[in-house]
Amino acid sequence: MAEPHRAAAAIRLRPRASVLLAVTSVVGIVAFCWPFLLHGTSTASLAHSSDAPWVFLAVLPLLLAVILSEVSEGSLDAKAIALLGILAACGAALRVPSPGVAGFEPVFFLLIPAGRVLGRGFGFVLGALTIAVSALITGGVGPWLPFQMFGAAWIGFGAGCLPPARGKSELGVLAAYAAVAGILYGSLLNLWFWPFGAGSGGPFSFVPGAGLAQNLHNFFFFDLTTSLGFDIPRAITNAVLVLVLGRPVLGALRRASRRAAFDVPVVLEGPLGDHPVEAAAP
């Protein structure tokens, strides 16, 4: 029997969770982009130099609120939480032997199929959690951590938003997305670093108060000249892994989702002949 196109989402975005995810994403966008609003008399070295701890303190309660809201509404149960923990641990393990040397970061290889199969809400939380856990394991905790968490979370969310496809077409879509996501992730991480890390006297430096167009122009060429050597290998690595191993990983995730029966209503059998009572879907 052919596998269905997509398993039921482990975290189905209910209205409350959708609002919380939107608020979390807005916090992330503001965290990345507020230096563009600096006045011309500000110093570029101050941008992002002390905001990372506050961003981290903001994103953790919001992610916890997403999970708790889904638990309270019955769309996230113990099985989904266990699966989230297992996949986050596996993603963190993938990051241990790949410290980003030459852009080799296969962590997105697991995140993208998980977001595809289990839903964009699951992918968002899994991306952020995977980066946080891997940072604790590898000692990679620093001001870059909350920005990495946002980047991975958005990649997992985007994987759950990809258009319908099956078979080789689906693998092609996922591989193309993995390649694009690998490049965009590198650019996004440059965006948090560039305002204060590229110096103030270079031709592609951040200029406070210079205007959005000029700073975007400077950032584009800064990213082009400094990061493609890392971003392209990351994109190729994840695209090739999806093409080679994507089918068995997708199949395993879909079988796990079906056996967990995230979308099957819970039926409580009454005692001694009472009629079955159907509970809300988990």
C-alpha positions in Angstrom: 0.0 0.0 0.0 1.4 3.4 -1.0 2.4 5.8 1.8 0.2 8.9 2.1 1.7 12.1 0.9 2.0 13.6 4.4 1.6 12.3 7.9 -0.5 14.2 10.4 1.3 17.1 12.0 2.5 16.4 15.5 2.1 20.0 16.4 -1.0 21.3 14.5 -1.0 25.0 14.6 -4.0 26.0 16.5 -4.9 29.7 16.6 -3.2 30.4 19.9 0.0 28.7 18.8 -0.1 30.5 15.5 -0.2 33.8 17.3 2.6 32.8 19.6 4.8 31.7 16.7 4.1 35.0 14.9 5.1 37.0 18.0 8.2 34.9 18.3 9.2 35.5 14.7 8.5 39.2 15.1 10.9 39.2 18.1 13.5 37.5 15.9 13.1 39.9 13.0 13.5 42.9 15.4 16.6 41.3 17.0 18.2 40.9 13.6 17.2 44.2 12.0 17.2 46.9 14.8 20.7 48.2 14.0 19.4 49.5 10.7 17.4 52.0 12.7 20.4 53.4 14.5 21.0 57.1 14.3 24.0 58.4 12.4 25.7 59.5 15.6 25.6 55.9 17.0 28.6 53.7 16.9 28.4 50.5 15.0 30.4 48.6 17.6 27.4 48.8 20.0 25.0 47.0 17.6 24.2 43.5 19.0 27.0 43.7 21.5 24.7 43.3 24.5 21.3 42.4 23.2 21.9 38.7 22.7 21.2 37.7 26.3 17.9 39.6 26.2 16.9 37.9 22.9 17.7 34.5 24.4 15.6 35.3 27.5 12.7 36.4 25.3 12.8 33.4 22.9 12.8 30.6 25.5 9.6 31.6 27.2 7.9 32.1 23.9 8.9 28.6 22.7 7.7 27.2 26.0 4.4 29.1 25.6 3.9 27.5 22.1 4.4 24.0 23.6 2.2 24.7 26.6 -0.6 26.2 24.5 -0.6 23.1 22.3 -0.6 20.8 25.4 -3.5 22.7 26.9 -5.5 22.5 23.7 -4.9 18.8 23.3 -3.0 18.9 20.0 0.3 18.0 21.6 0.6 14.9 23.7 3.3 12.9 25.4 4.1 11.0 22.2 4.7 14.2 20.3 6.9 15.6 23.1 8.9 12.4 23.2 9.4 12.5 19.4 10.4 16.2 19.6 13.1 15.3 22.2 14.4 12.3 20.2 14.7 14.3 17.0 16.3 17.3 18.9 18.9 14.9 20.4 19.6 13.3 17.0 20.0 16.7 15.4 22.4 17.8 18.2 24.4 14.6 17.6 24.7 15.4 13.9 26.2 18.8 14.9 28.9 17.4 17.2 31.3 16.1 14.5 30.5 19.1 12.2 31.7 22.3 13.9 31.0 24.4 10.7 34.4 23.8 9.2 34.1 24.8 5.5 30.4 25.1 6.0 29.9 21.4 6.7 26.7 21.4 8.8 24.4 18.4 8.2 22.1 19.3 11.0 19.5 20.7 8.6 19.3 17.3 6.8 17.2 16.0 9.7 15.4 19.2 10.4 14.0 19.6 6.9 12.4 16.2 6.6 11.0 16.5 10.1 9.3 19.8 9.3 8.0 18.4 6.1 6.4 15.3 7.7 5.4 16.5 11.1 4.3 20.1 10.4 5.6 23.6 10.3 4.9 24.2 14.0 6.9 21.1 14.9 9.7 22.2 12.6 9.9 25.6 14.2 10.2 24.3 17.7 12.5 21.5 16.7 14.9 23.9 14.9 15.3 26.1 17.9 15.6 23.3 20.4 18.1 21.4 18.3 20.5 24.4 18.1 20.1 25.0 21.9 20.8 21.4 22.8 23.8 21.2 20.5 25.2 24.4 21.8 25.1 23.0 25.4 26.8 19.7 24.2 29.5 21.4 22.1 30.1 24.4 24.3 28.9 26.7 21.6 27.0 29.0 23.9 27.6 32.6 23.0 25.9 35.8 21.7 25.3 34.0 18.4 23.1 31.3 19.9 19.7 33.0 19.9 20.2 34.1 16.3 21.2 30.6 15.3 18.0 29.3 17.0 15.9 31.7 15.1 17.6 30.7 11.8 17.1 27.0 12.3 13.5 27.5 13.6 12.6 29.4 10.4 14.1 26.7 8.3 12.1 24.0 10.0 8.9 26.1 9.7 9.6 26.7 5.9 10.0 23.0 5.4 6.5 22.4 6.6 5.2 25.1 4.2 6.6 23.5 1.0 4.0 22.6 -1.7 2.6 19.1 -2.1 4.9 16.6 -4.0 5.5 12.9 -4.0 8.3 10.5 -4.9 11.3 11.9 -6.7 9.6 15.2 -7.1 9.3 15.5 -3.3 13.0 14.7 -2.9 13.9 17.3 -5.6 11.8 20.0 -3.8 13.4 19.2 -0.4 16.9 19.1 -1.9 16.4 22.5 -3.6 15.0 23.9 -0.4 17.9 22.5 1.6 20.4 24.2 -0.8 18.6 27.6 -0.6 18.1 27.3 3.1 21.8 26.6 3.6 22.8 29.8 1.8 20.1 31.9 3.5 21.0 30.7 6.9 24.6 31.8 6.4 23.4 35.2 5.2 21.1 35.5 8.2 23.8 34.7 10.7 26.0 37.3 9.0 23.3 39.9 9.5 23.6 39.7 13.3 27.4 39.8 13.2 28.0 42.3 10.4 27.0 45.6 12.1 29.6 45.3 14.8 32.1 42.7 13.5 33.0 44.1 10.1 34.7 47.2 11.4 33.8 50.7 10.6 36.2 51.8 7.9 35.8 49.2 5.2 34.0 49.6 1.9 31.3 47.1 3.0 31.0 48.1 6.7 27.8 48.9 8.5 27.2 52.7 8.6 24.7 53.8 11.3 22.2 56.3 9.9 23.3 55.8 6.3 19.9 54.5 5.2 18.5 51.1 4.5 19.4 51.0 0.8 23.1 51.8 1.4 23.5 49.4 4.3 21.7 46.6 2.4 24.1 47.2 -0.5 27.1 47.1 1.8 25.8 43.9 3.5 25.1 42.2 0.2 28.7 42.6 -1.0 30.1 41.8 2.5 28.1 38.5 2.5 29.1 37.8 -1.1 32.9 38.3 -0.5 33.2 36.6 2.9 30.6 33.8 3.3 30.0 31.9 0.1 33.0 29.7 0.8 31.0 28.4 3.9 27.4 28.8 2.6 27.8 26.9 -0.7 29.4 23.7 0.9 26.6 23.8 3.5 24.0 24.0 0.8 25.6 21.2 -1.3 26.0 19.0 1.8 22.4 19.2 2.9 21.0 18.9 -0.7 23.1 15.8 -1.4 22.1 14.2 2.0 18.4 14.8 1.2 18.8 13.2 -2.2 20.7 10.2 -1.0 19.1 9.5 2.4 15.9 11.5 2.3 13.6 8.7 1.2 14.3 6.3 4.1 14.2 9.2 6.6 10.9 10.5 5.3 9.5 6.9 5.4 10.7 6.4 9.0 9.2 9.7 10.1 5.9 8.9 8.4 5.7 5.5 9.9 6.5 6.9 13.4 3.8 9.5 12.9 1.2 6.9 11.8 2.0 4.6 14.7 1.8 7.4 17.2 -1.6 8.3 15.6 -1.4 12.0 16.3 -4.6 12.6 14.4 -6.7 9.6 15.6 -9.4 10.4 18.2 -8.9 8.8 21.5 -11.8 6.4 22.3 -12.4 5.5 25.9 -14.3 2.3 26.5 -16.9 2.5 29.1 -17.1 -0.2 31.9 -19.3 -3.3 31.4 -21.1 -2.6 28.2 -21.3 1.1 28.4 -21.1 2.8 25.0 -17.6 3.9 23.9 -16.9 7.5 24.6 -14.9 9.5 22.0 -12.5 12.0 23.4 -10.9 14.9 21.7 -8.2 14.2 19.2 -4.7 14.2 20.9 
